[in-house]
Amino acid sequence: MTTPVLLVTGFLGAGKTSFVNAMLAQSGRRRIAAIVNDFGSINIDEELIDTRTDTVVGLANGCVCCTLQGDLLRTIKLLLARDLTPEHIVIEASGVADPAGILQALQDPVLWKSARLDGVVCVVDALDYPTRRSDELWRAQLAGANFIVLSKTGDLEDRKAAELAAALSKAGTPVIDLSREPFPTELFLGTGPTSGFRSTEATPPIHAGRFAKVEWQTEKTITLAGLQAVISEFAPVLMRAKGLLSFTERPGQSFLLQMVGRRVTLEPWDRALTGCRLVLIGERNELAPSELEARLDALAG
Ligand SMILES: Nc1nc2c(ncn2[C@@H]2O[C@H](COP(=O)(O)OP(=O)(O)OP(=O)(O)O)[C@@H](O)[C@H]2O)c(=O)[nH]1
């Protein structure tokens, strides 16, 4: 028996984890294993995945499209060696991943007999589309997909959402607008094969060297006002930030910070947490990690 594998790609902050969680919410009693890759060594996404999943394995500090290909294959083999093998495996790539490398890894002929790549979903952030549409990595993620999921269309007029879906589906790839359509559970978690994926030539990963990241953690609490000042100062050069945080002003309550471009949200986080963990990503030629780290260190000082 082969286990279907669904690969979820999409740019930084596009909504990949949210898509995986929406799918898990629809998964009923199916045994689903999620493999979650964060570009940094602090794997926050692993914690954000819904607890309905059977198993969550985090692959951190690298990218499954290049440095962690071997780890990805080993993880899948370990999952398949369990007594109760998963019925589906979902891989959430990091936002900087070029899917070409992952597709090549997953076409390993030995692995293919027991785990078959069944679909590649690219999540596209509708609000980020105007900025991103000529980005080489974004385009590679789109080109590698056989399904496109549109996120963040809730505030768009129907006409604008339809135009965007039409623009994205020019290459013939089906586009699913999750704000307007029911979650297509059978498509992604059904028993039949999906429409297959596009195999790609071996090419160097597009993202290599492009991004700079800051990973920062402390056992202490920090002030909300202090963090706001740092985020505002660096906002022009931050593409993505996410973190689990404890604020001095709010003892006993943790928070999840999400920042995608200039959009920032802070919401209560109800799982136990001590201190703070934060990952911040920008273009290498714009973000000076040492300066940002120094500002963050001063918060915990
Ligand atoms: N309004 C709205 N917000 C969304 C939607 N999908 C995701 N978000 C928000 O966008 C932010 C990033 O979502 P994630 O699901 O973490 O994105 P991601 O692609 O997994 O992020 P990375 O793994 O860091 O690249 C979060 O604040 C989400 O709540 C959507 O459809 N509508």
The ligand as an SDF file (V2000), in Angstrom:
LIG
                    3D

 32 34  0  0  0  0  0  0  0  0999 V2000
   -7.4410   37.1320    7.0370 N   0  0  0  0  0  0  0  0  0  0  0  0
   -6.7660   36.0230    6.7280 C   0  0  0  0  0  0  0  0  0  0  0  0
   -5.5900   35.7860    7.3460 N   0  0  0  0  0  0  0  0  0  0  0  0
   -4.9450   34.6440    7.0250 C   0  0  0  0  0  0  0  0  0  0  0  0
   -5.4490   33.7100    6.0970 C   0  0  0  0  0  0  0  0  0  0  0  0
   -4.5600   32.6860    5.9910 N   0  0  0  0  0  0  0  0  0  0  0  0
   -3.5450   32.9950    6.8430 C   0  0  0  0  0  0  0  0  0  0  0  0
   -3.7720   34.1700    7.4600 N   0  0  0  0  0  0  0  0  0  0  0  0
   -2.9170   34.8550    8.4430 C   0  0  0  0  0  0  0  0  0  0  0  0
   -1.6370   35.0930    7.8390 O   0  0  0  0  0  0  0  0  0  0  0  0
   -0.5920   34.9400    8.8040 C   0  0  0  0  0  0  0  0  0  0  0  0
    0.3940   33.8860    8.3140 C   0  0  0  0  0  0  0  0  0  0  0  0
   -0.3210   32.6520    8.1990 O   0  0  0  0  0  0  0  0  0  0  0  0
    0.4290   31.2560    8.2620 P   0  0  0  0  0  0  0  0  0  0  0  0
   -0.5970   30.2090    8.0050 O   0  0  0  0  0  0  0  0  0  0  0  0
    1.2500   31.1540    9.5010 O   0  0  0  0  0  0  0  0  0  0  0  0
    1.4050   31.4240    7.0090 O   0  0  0  0  0  0  0  0  0  0  0  0
    2.5940   30.4600    6.5700 P   0  0  0  0  0  0  0  0  0  0  0  0
    2.5880   30.4520    5.0890 O   0  0  0  0  0  0  0  0  0  0  0  0
    2.4820   29.1410    7.2460 O   0  0  0  0  0  0  0  0  0  0  0  0
    3.8540   31.2490    7.1280 O   0  0  0  0  0  0  0  0  0  0  0  0
    5.4220   30.8010    7.0640 P   0  0  0  0  0  0  0  0  0  0  0  0
    5.4560   29.3270    7.3700 O   0  0  0  0  0  0  0  0  0  0  0  0
    6.0810   31.6140    8.1070 O   0  0  0  0  0  0  0  0  0  0  0  0
    5.9290   31.1160    5.6980 O   0  0  0  0  0  0  0  0  0  0  0  0
   -1.2790   34.5400   10.1050 C   0  0  0  0  0  0  0  0  0  0  0  0
   -1.4690   35.7190   10.8690 O   0  0  0  0  0  0  0  0  0  0  0  0
   -2.6250   33.9660    9.6580 C   0  0  0  0  0  0  0  0  0  0  0  0
   -3.6340   34.1080   10.6320 O   0  0  0  0  0  0  0  0  0  0  0  0
   -6.7180   34.0010    5.4410 C   0  0  0  0  0  0  0  0  0  0  0  0
   -7.2110   33.2700    4.5840 O   0  0  0  0  0  0  0  0  0  0  0  0
   -7.3270   35.1730    5.8220 N   0  0  0  0  0  0  0  0  0  0  0  0
  1  2  1  0
  2  3  2  0
  2 32  1  0
  3  4  1  0
  4  5  2  0
  4  8  1  0
  5  6  1  0
  5 30  1  0
  6  7  2  0
  7  8  1  0
  8  9  1  0
  9 10  1  0
  9 28  1  0
 10 11  1  0
 11 12  1  0
 11 26  1  0
 12 13  1  0
 13 14  1  0
 14 15  2  0
 14 16  1  0
 14 17  1  0
 17 18  1  0
 18 19  2  0
 18 20  1  0
 18 21  1  0
 21 22  1  0
 22 23  2  0
 22 24  1  0
 22 25  1  0
 26 27  1  0
 26 28  1  0
 28 29  1  0
 30 31  2  0
 30 32  1  0
M  END
$$$$
